[in-house]
Amino acid sequence: MDLHERYMTRCLQLARHAFGRAAPNPMVGAVLVHQGRILGEGWHRACGGPHAEVECIGSVTPGDRHLIPTATLYVSLEPCAHHGRTPPCADRIIREGIRKVVVGCPDPFPLVAGRGFDKLRAAGVDVTSGILQARAEAVNARFLRFHARQRPYIVLKWAQTADGKVAGPGGQPVRISSPATDRIVHLWRSQESAIFVGSGTALTDDPRLTCRLPGGRNPLRVVVDRHLALPDTLRIFDGEAPTLLCNVHREGVHGAVDHAMIADVPDLLPGLLQALHRRQVQSLLVEGGVGWLEAFLRADLWDEARVITATRSRIPDGRPGPSVRWAGPPHHTLQAGPDRIDTYVHPSSHG
């Protein structure tokens, strides 16, 4: 591993600290290096806060500040060049007199998209890009997919028994996954922007769809209820977390619930995804039911599929899980107590 790759690896480690907290902004890490010594580090901690480059430069001690103009700034994503909630990072880099910048990957956001590179180079800054680019893009797969495809990054998730059942006879809810796996699922909820179930699951299971880990962040709860027939006594309406109700009658906030009106057509997926894109929802964890999971799979609208298999459990007369499958082995497998978690990654998920 050469020096550029070593310091870019550190940038990516820092960027991951903001997983689930930076959206709709990207996760970015930055490292300032002078003659093999790290002067400062930083990452974008939350949307609206200082960007990674500003955090990094601000972390340099007073005694080292005179070294900044002769140091190299490593950053995992192209520095921004526009005024958003914060001033342009490219301007700050130029103002600090930094003459060399090494970047992981370009930023596809329309207000950046090469303008950061152009501004830096116009000011005489030596810019190198493409260092560990595939890894840098993977870290920001949600951000990149959102802007490239105008839809959220979609994670499908379900739990099944060893014989492929997701519920008891007649769809009766049964506990399948173990407490160890449940904790992992709540971590996933805290990392994604939104969580989705259909109206059938909302009515039958009455789920809370919240993160119950200490300090965890609740995702936006999203439910398709075409004709607003769900009773307001369900826990998705309890105000514990924000809820978006996709329907064919009403738009806007009514009471404690946001409503998104989508077209009343047989295939509701395009309208659902458009409503989420308008609301800057960058990632969606799809938890059910089986019909919706199969709809996402048939439409090839998924980026990851996480299948939890309770290897010691069987329900001979239970309801089968999704029947639509994909080619290829799992991208990775995790053993969590008696459960196996297989994660499948769409071939184009980081493109």
C-alpha positions in Angstrom: 0.0 0.0 0.0 1.5 3.4 -1.0 1.2 6.5 1.0 -1.8 7.9 -0.9 -3.7 4.7 -0.2 -2.6 4.6 3.4 -4.0 8.0 4.2 -7.1 7.5 2.0 -7.8 4.4 4.0 -7.8 6.5 7.1 -10.1 9.0 5.5 -12.6 6.2 4.8 -12.3 5.0 8.4 -13.2 8.5 9.6 -16.1 8.9 7.1 -17.8 5.7 8.4 -18.1 7.3 11.9 -21.1 9.2 10.5 -23.0 6.1 9.2 -26.7 6.9 9.6 -26.1 10.5 10.8 -24.8 12.4 7.8 -27.7 11.9 5.3 -28.8 13.5 3.1 -25.2 14.7 3.0 -22.4 12.2 2.1 -20.1 10.6 4.6 -16.7 12.2 4.2 -13.3 11.9 6.0 -10.2 14.1 5.7 -6.6 13.9 6.9 -4.0 16.6 6.7 -0.4 15.2 6.4 3.0 17.0 6.5 6.1 15.0 5.8 4.6 11.7 7.0 3.0 13.2 10.1 -0.7 13.7 10.5 -1.5 17.2 11.5 -5.2 17.0 11.7 -8.2 14.7 11.1 -11.9 15.2 10.7 -15.2 13.9 9.3 -18.6 15.2 8.5 -20.5 14.4 11.7 -24.0 15.4 10.8 -26.0 17.3 8.2 -25.8 21.0 8.8 -22.5 20.7 10.7 -19.0 21.5 9.5 -17.7 19.4 6.6 -14.8 17.0 7.0 -12.2 19.4 5.5 -13.2 22.2 7.9 -13.2 19.7 10.9 -9.8 18.5 9.8 -8.2 21.9 9.4 -9.8 23.1 12.6 -8.2 20.2 14.5 -4.6 21.3 13.8 -2.9 22.6 16.9 -1.7 26.2 17.1 1.9 25.1 17.0 1.4 23.3 13.7 -0.7 25.8 11.9 2.3 27.3 10.1 2.8 23.8 8.4 -0.7 23.8 6.8 0.3 25.5 3.4 3.0 22.8 2.9 0.9 19.9 3.9 -1.2 17.5 1.7 -4.9 17.3 2.4 -6.5 13.9 1.8 -10.3 13.8 1.5 -12.5 10.9 0.6 -14.9 12.9 -1.6 -14.5 15.9 -3.9 -14.6 19.2 -1.9 -17.7 21.2 -2.4 -17.7 24.4 -4.3 -21.2 25.8 -3.5 -22.9 27.6 -0.6 -25.3 25.3 1.1 -25.8 25.2 4.9 -22.0 25.8 5.1 -19.5 27.8 3.0 -17.6 26.0 0.2 -14.8 23.7 1.4 -12.8 24.5 -1.8 -12.7 28.1 -0.7 -11.5 27.2 2.8 -8.7 25.0 1.3 -7.6 27.9 -1.0 -7.7 30.4 1.8 -5.5 28.1 4.0 -2.9 28.0 1.3 -3.0 24.3 0.9 -1.3 23.4 -2.4 -1.9 19.7 -2.7 -5.2 17.8 -2.4 -5.7 14.0 -2.9 -9.3 12.8 -3.3 -11.0 9.4 -3.3 -13.9 10.0 -5.7 -15.8 12.8 -7.5 -19.0 14.1 -6.0 -22.0 13.5 -8.4 -24.2 16.1 -6.6 -25.2 18.6 -9.4 -24.0 21.6 -7.5 -20.5 20.0 -7.1 -19.9 17.5 -9.9 -16.4 18.6 -10.8 -16.7 22.2 -9.8 -14.8 21.6 -6.7 -11.9 20.2 -8.7 -12.1 23.1 -11.2 -12.1 25.8 -8.5 -9.0 24.2 -6.7 -7.1 23.8 -9.9 -7.9 27.3 -11.1 -6.3 28.5 -7.8 -3.1 26.5 -8.5 -3.9 23.6 -6.3 -2.4 20.2 -7.4 -5.4 17.8 -7.3 -5.1 14.1 -7.6 -8.3 12.0 -7.7 -9.3 8.4 -7.9 -7.3 7.0 -5.0 -9.1 3.9 -3.7 -12.1 5.2 -5.7 -14.1 1.9 -5.6 -13.8 1.8 -1.8 -14.7 5.5 -1.5 -17.8 5.0 -3.7 -18.8 2.0 -1.6 -18.7 4.0 1.6 -21.1 6.5 0.0 -23.2 4.0 -1.9 -26.4 5.5 -0.5 -25.5 9.0 -1.5 -24.3 8.0 -4.9 -27.3 5.8 -5.8 -29.7 8.6 -4.6 -28.2 11.1 -7.0 -27.5 8.7 -9.9 -30.9 7.0 -9.9 -33.2 9.6 -8.2 -34.3 7.0 -5.7 -33.2 5.8 -2.3 -30.7 3.0 -1.8 -32.9 0.0 -1.1 -32.1 -2.7 1.5 -34.5 -5.6 1.6 -34.7 -7.6 4.9 -36.6 -10.6 6.1 -36.3 -13.4 8.6 -37.1 -17.0 7.7 -37.0 -20.4 9.2 -34.6 -23.1 8.0 -37.4 -24.3 5.7 -38.0 -20.8 4.2 -41.1 -19.8 6.1 -41.6 -16.2 7.3 -44.9 -16.6 9.3 -47.1 -19.3 10.8 -50.1 -20.9 9.1 -52.4 -18.3 7.5 -49.8 -15.6 8.0 -49.9 -15.7 11.8 -47.0 -13.7 13.3 -44.4 -15.9 14.9 -41.0 -15.0 16.4 -38.3 -16.3 14.1 -35.0 -14.4 14.8 -33.0 -14.6 18.0 -32.4 -11.7 20.5 -28.8 -11.4 19.1 -30.1 -10.9 15.6 -32.8 -8.4 16.8 -30.0 -6.2 18.2 -28.4 -6.2 14.7 -31.7 -5.3 13.1 -32.1 -2.3 15.4 -28.6 -1.2 14.4 -29.7 -1.4 10.8 -32.7 0.7 11.5 -30.5 3.4 13.1 -28.3 3.5 10.0 -31.0 3.9 7.3 -33.1 7.0 6.6 -36.4 5.2 6.4 -38.1 1.9 7.1 -41.0 0.5 5.1 -43.8 -2.0 5.6 -47.1 -2.5 3.7 -50.5 -1.9 5.3 -51.0 -5.6 5.8 -47.9 -5.9 8.0 -48.8 -2.7 9.8 -52.2 -4.0 10.6 -51.3 -7.7 11.4 -48.1 -7.1 13.3 -48.7 -3.6 14.7 -44.9 -2.9 14.6 -43.2 0.1 16.2 -40.6 0.3 13.5 -38.2 2.2 15.8 -34.6 1.7 16.9 -34.5 0.4 20.5 -30.8 0.6 21.0 -29.6 3.1 23.5 -28.7 6.3 21.7 -30.0 4.9 18.4 -31.7 7.1 15.8 -35.3 6.3 14.7 -35.8 6.1 10.9 -38.7 7.7 9.1 -41.6 5.1 9.2 -43.1 4.6 5.7 -46.3 2.7 5.1 -48.4 2.4 1.9 -52.1 2.7 2.9 -53.8 3.3 -0.4 -57.2 4.4 1.0 -56.2 5.5 4.5 -57.9 2.6 6.0 -55.4 1.8 8.8 -56.8 2.6 12.3 -55.0 5.5 14.1 -54.6 3.2 17.2 -51.6 1.5 15.5 -48.2 2.1 17.0 -46.9 3.6 13.7 -49.1 6.6 14.6 -47.9 7.0 18.2 -45.6 10.0 17.5 -42.5 8.1 18.8 -40.9 8.6 15.3 -42.0 10.5 12.2 -44.4 8.6 9.9 -45.0 9.0 6.1 -48.3 7.5 4.8 -48.4 7.0 1.1 -51.9 7.0 -0.3 -54.0 8.0 -3.2 -56.2 10.7 -1.5 -54.2 13.2 0.5 -50.9 15.2 0.5 -49.2 17.1 3.3 -49.0 16.9 7.1 -52.3 16.1 8.8 -52.0 15.8 12.6 -48.7 14.0 13.5 -48.4 12.2 10.1 -47.0 13.3 6.8 -49.0 12.1 3.8 -47.7 11.6 0.3 -50.2 11.2 -2.5 -49.2 8.7 -5.2 -50.8 7.7 -8.4 -53.6 5.1 -8.0 -52.1 2.5 -10.4 -51.5 -1.2 -10.0 -47.8 -0.7 -9.5 -47.3 1.7 -6.6 -43.5 1.4 -6.4 -42.6 4.3 -8.8 -44.9 6.7 -6.9 -43.5 5.5 -3.5 -39.9 6.0 -4.6 -40.6 9.4 -6.1 -42.3 10.5 -2.9 -39.2 9.4 -0.9 -36.8 11.1 -3.4 -38.7 14.4 -3.1 -38.3 14.2 0.7 -34.5 13.6 0.4 -34.8 10.1 1.8 -31.5 8.5 0.8 -32.0 4.9 2.0 -34.9 2.6 2.6 -35.0 -0.6 4.7 -37.9 -2.7 3.5 -39.1 -5.1 6.2 -42.3 -6.5 4.6 -44.6 -8.0 3.8 -43.8 -10.8 1.4 -45.8 -9.3 -1.4 -43.9 -6.0 -1.2 -40.5 -7.7 -1.0 -41.3 -9.7 -4.1 -42.5 -6.6 -5.9 -39.1 -4.9 -5.2 -37.3 -8.0 -6.4 -39.3 -8.4 -9.6 -38.8 -4.8 -10.5 -35.1 -5.1 -9.8 -35.4 -2.3 -7.4 -33.0 -3.3 -4.7 -29.3 -2.8 -3.7 -28.9 -5.2 -0.8 -30.9 -8.1 0.5 -30.3 -9.3 4.0 -31.8 -12.7 4.7 -31.9 -13.9 8.3 -32.3 -17.7 8.6 -33.1 -19.3 11.9 -31.2 -22.5 11.3 -32.8 -24.4 14.1 -36.4 -23.5 13.4 -39.0 -24.9 11.0 -42.7 -24.2 10.3 -43.9 -27.0 8.0 -47.3 -25.3 7.4 -46.1 -21.7 7.5 -46.2 -19.0 4.9 -43.2 -19.1 2.5 -40.9 -16.2 2.1 -40.1 -14.4 -1.1 -39.9 -16.7 -4.1 -38.1 -14.3 -6.4 -34.4 -15.0 -6.2 -31.1 -13.8 -7.8 -28.0 -15.6 -9.1 -24.8 -15.8 -7.2 -23.7 -16.5 -3.6 -24.0 -14.1 -0.7 -21.7 -11.2 -0.6 -21.0 -12.0 3.0 -22.4 -14.1 5.8 -22.6 -13.4 9.5 -23.4 -15.9 12.3 -25.5 -14.3 15.1 -26.2 -16.9 17.7 -28.4 -19.6 16.1 -29.1 -17.3 13.1 -27.3 -16.9 9.9 -27.4 -13.5 8.1 -26.7 -13.7 4.4 -26.2 -10.3 2.6 -26.7 -10.2 -1.2 -25.4 -7.1 -3.0 -26.8 -6.1 -6.4 -24.1 -6.0 -9.0 -24.8 -2.3 -9.8 -25.3 -1.2 -6.2 -22.1 0.9 -6.1 -22.2 2.1 -9.7 
